[in-house]
């Protein structure tokens, strides 16, 4: 027999399984290959359990987990979070009047309706909502008699010119220009702080449902066809909601990638059974990953949605290399189970080291 240098003929060709020493190799190899039925049964059972757990995963995201929690600024914020309500995870809804300014009775009425819709949206920290219509937004000034102040929106507001002028003065005195009110007075902002957990249900906020609710109850209802009123929404929750809406498209790309991988593997192996085995085992790896995430209570978020793609790609890459090594040994006449043990690397086989350099097999290995 030729010495095991760079020659692919370095491992002995064993055509009969009875001629192979079943006690060769290390302990892990003997455990797997000498008890194949038990190992396959255990893997099948684990796969079924983890698949059931994976179906319960909800794609969502946590605002705090997205923060660099090791940063001193963020650490200080988290340590004093209870005293800084309304300053963390917030939505900002900007309502613009393209054909006038905010001191228009019709605009102010529309702003009030949008404010009420957002105020009643589940998951909103209502005590800290800010807009021209919220009493927590106040003006304060110093007079000869002391401090004087009140809500920016006058208590006696009735849409008249007098009350509009009073509102204008309150906006200027409160210093809201550049904050809640645009510099050109054509738009104003509704600041909507969000809770981590909805107190009504006791569950974490679902940003996908929150985004859909706002789109249906605010943008669809109050943006006018003539473009007079425009609604713009920004914030962490909005970004995550849009990413969740795009997950279906991402899954379509996964399906396309699966088909491309199948075509390339079949072109390489010329064997549907080998191709199917590699793809199936790679999918099992993805199922195990998602099931383990559900088991330990960690849900995927839109920013990590590509991780299953990476697991699948790595599985296909390694699976194709191992399958290539098996097919080479089988092509030389080695029994398929012996070839599998050779290629596993546990038997000190060079098959796993040479599989990427070997020529393409021309026939099915089964």
N, C-alpha and C positions, 0 to 999 in steps of 0.2 A: 504494500500500500504506500502511496506517495505521501511524503511528510506534509503536514498541514501548514504550508506556507501561504501562498495566495491562490492555491488551486482549489476549485470548487469540488474536486473529487476527494477531499480530505476525510470525509466521514464514511464509514463502511456502509455499503449497500446491503440492507437486510430486507429481503422480500417476504420472509415468513415471520409473523409476529412472535411465534413460539421461540424463535432463535434470538430474540432480544432479551437482555437482562433487565427485568422489571425493577430490580433493586438498584439500578445505576442512577446516577444523578444525585442531587441534593435532596434534603427532606421535603422542601416545597414542591419540587417536581414529582416526587413519589406520591405525595399527598394528593396532588391534582390529577395526575394521569393514571394512578392505580385505583382511584375511586371516582372515575369519571361520572358515573350515574348519580352518585351522591352530590358531587360538586355541581353538576348541571341542575339537579333538582333543587338544591339550595339556592343557586343563582336565579332559577325561575321563580321560586317562592319570594325571594327578596325583590325581584323585579316587579312582581304583581303587587306586593305591599307598597313599594315606593311609587309605583304608578298611581295607585289609589291615593296616596298622600299628595302626589304632584298635581292631581286634578283639583285639589283644594287650594292651591296657591292663588293668591290674588296679587296681580301686578299693581304695585303702588309705590309710594316713595315717602320718606320721612324728611321733613325740612331740616331737622337738627343733624341727621346723619349726613346731609350734604354739606354741612359746615366743617371747616378745618378746626376741629375741636381742640387741637393742641395749640392753636394760636392764642396768645395772651388776651387779645381783645375778645375773642369768642368765649374763652374760658371765663372771663369776667362777666360777660353777658349771661352765660348759663348759670353762674353762681348767684346772680341777682335777677333771674328771670321773673320771679314773682312780683318784683317791684317795677318791672319794665314791660308791663302788658301793653299790647298794641304796637310794639316796636320791632317785632320779629317777623313772623310769617304773615304778610299782608298782601291783599289785592288792592290795586289802585284802578278805579274805574273812572275814566275821563269822559265827560259828556261835552261835546263841542257844538256850538251854534255857528254854522258856517255862513248864515245870512244875517247875523246880528251879533249881539253880545249877551253876556249872562244876565244883564239887567233888563230882561224881557219877560213879562208875566207868563207867556206861553212856555218859554224855556224853563223858568223857575218851577212851573207846574210839572213839566216833564221830569226835571231833576228830582222833585219831591217823590214822584211815583217810582223812579228808579231807586232812590234812596230807601223807600219803604220795601221794595222787592228784595234788595240786598240785605236790609236789616233783618228780614224774616227768613233768610236763607239758612238752612241747617248748617251748623258748624261755625257760624259767625260769632265772634266775641262782641256782642251787641253793645256792651258798656263803653267800648272804645271806638265805635264807628264815628268817623268824622266827615262832615260835609257842611255846606251852607245851611242845611236844614236841621242839623243836630244841635241840641242845646249845649253840648259840651264845648262847642266852638264859640269862644267868647272874645269880646274886646274889653280891654282895660286901659284906663287913662288916669293920670293924676291931675286933679283940679285943686283950686284953692281951698276946697272943702275936704280934700282927701282923695281916696281912690274911688273911681266910678267905673262901672262896667255892666255888662249884660250879654245875652246871646247875640251873635252876629245877625241872625234872622230875627227881626223885630217881632215881639209878641203880637203886635197889632197889624202884622202884614196882611194886606187884603188885595194886593195887586195894583193898588193905585199909584199914581206918580209920586205922591208924598212918601209912601212906604218904600218905594223903589229907591228914592233918593236917600232915605234913612239907611237902607241896606247898603248902598254904595259907601256912605260915610263909615258904617261899621266895618266894612271890608277893609277900608284903608286904615282905620284906627287899629284894627286887629293885626295888621301886617300880613295879610293872607296872600298878597300879590307875590307870585313866584313860589308859593307853597300850595295852597288849595285852589288858588285862582291864577289863571295864566296872565302873563304880562300884558297881553293885548285884550284881556277881558272877554275873550271869545269862548273860553272853556273853563270848567271847574272840575275838581277831583273829589271822588268819594273814596275815602280810605277805609278798607274793610279788613280788620284784623281777623285772623282765623285761629280757632282752637286746635290743639293736637287731637283731642278726642271730643266727639259730639256728645254732649251731656244727655241728650234725649235717648240715644241708643247705646252709649257706652263703648262705641267702636271708633277706631281711627277714621279720620275723614277720608272718604274716597274722592280723590281729586278728579277722577274721570267723571263721576256723577255730578260733582260740584260744577265743573266746567260746562257740562251739558245743561245743567239747570240755569246757569247764568246766561248761556247763549240763547236758550229758549225763552226765558222770562225777562231778559233785559234787552239784549241786542236785537233779537227777532221782533220784539214788541215795540221798541221805542226808536229804533233807527228808521228814519223816514225814507220813502222811495225817492223823494226829490233831493235827498242828501242834505237837508237842512240840519238835522241832528245826527251826529256821528258818535258812536260809542267805541272807546278803545280801552282794552283791559290788559294790564300787565301784572306780573308777579310770579312767584315760584309756583303757586297752585295752577296758574294758567299754562305755564310752560309744561308742567307735568301732565296736565289734562290733554294738551295737544299731542304730547309724546305718546300717551296712552291711546289716543285715537289712531295714531300711526302704527301701532303694534301689529295690526292685521296686515298692513303692507309689508312689515318686516317679516312676518311669517310667510308671506308669499315669496319673498326673496329666499327664505330658508328652503321652501319647496323647490324653487328653481335651482338653488345650489345643490340640493339633493339629486335632482335629475341630471345635472351636469356631472356630478361626481360619479353617478351610476354609469353614464355614458363613457366617461374616461376610463373607469375601472374595467368595464366590459371590453373596451377597445384594447386594454392592456392584457387582460387575462383570457379573453375569448371564452369565458365561462360564466354563465348566469348564476350558477350555484355559488361560486366563489365570490362573485360581485355582491350577491344578496347577503351572504354571510358577513362580509366586511361592513356593509351598510347597516345591517340589522344590529350587529354588535356595537357599532358606533352610536346608533340610536338608543340602545340600552344604556350606554354610558351617560347620555343626556338625561334619560329617565331617572337613573340613579342620582345624578346631580340635583335635579329638581326635587326629587323625593326627599333627599337628605336635607335640602334647604327647608322644606316644609316640616321635616321631623324636628329640626333644631329651632324652628320658629323664625326663620329669616326669609322674608319675602323678597323676590327680585324687584328691582325698580327699572324704569325705562333706560337709565344710564348703563345698566349691566345686562341689557337684553341681548347683547352680542356674545356674552360668555357661552351660552349653549352652542353657538356657531363654532366657537373656538374648540370646545370639547369635541364636537362632531368632527371638525377638520383634523384635529390631532388623532382621533380614533381611526378615521379613514386612512390617514398617512401611515400610522403604525400598523394598522391591520393589513394594508396593502403590502407593506414590507414583509410582514410575517407570512402572508399568503404566498408571496413570491418565493420566499425561502422554502416553504412546504412544497410548492409546485416543482421547484428545481429537483428536490430530493425524490419526489414521486416520479418525475420524468426520468430519473436514472434507475428507477426500479425499486426504490425503498418503499416499504409499507407506509401507508398514509399516517398511521398513529406514531410510528417511529419517526417519520419525517416531522410530525408536529413536535415531538420531544426534542429532536435535533434543533429545530428553529426556535424553540422556546428560549434557548440560550442557557438553560439550566444544565444541559449536558456538555457545557463548554464547546458547543458547536459554533463554527465560524459562519453558519448559515445566516444568523442574524446580523453578522457584520458584513456579509457579502451580498445581501439581498438587493441592495440598492444599485449594485454594479453589474448584476447578472442580466443576461438577455431575456427578452420577453418570452414567456411560455406560449406555446401554440395550441395547447389542448387543455381540456378541463382536468382538474386534478382529482376528481371524485370518481 
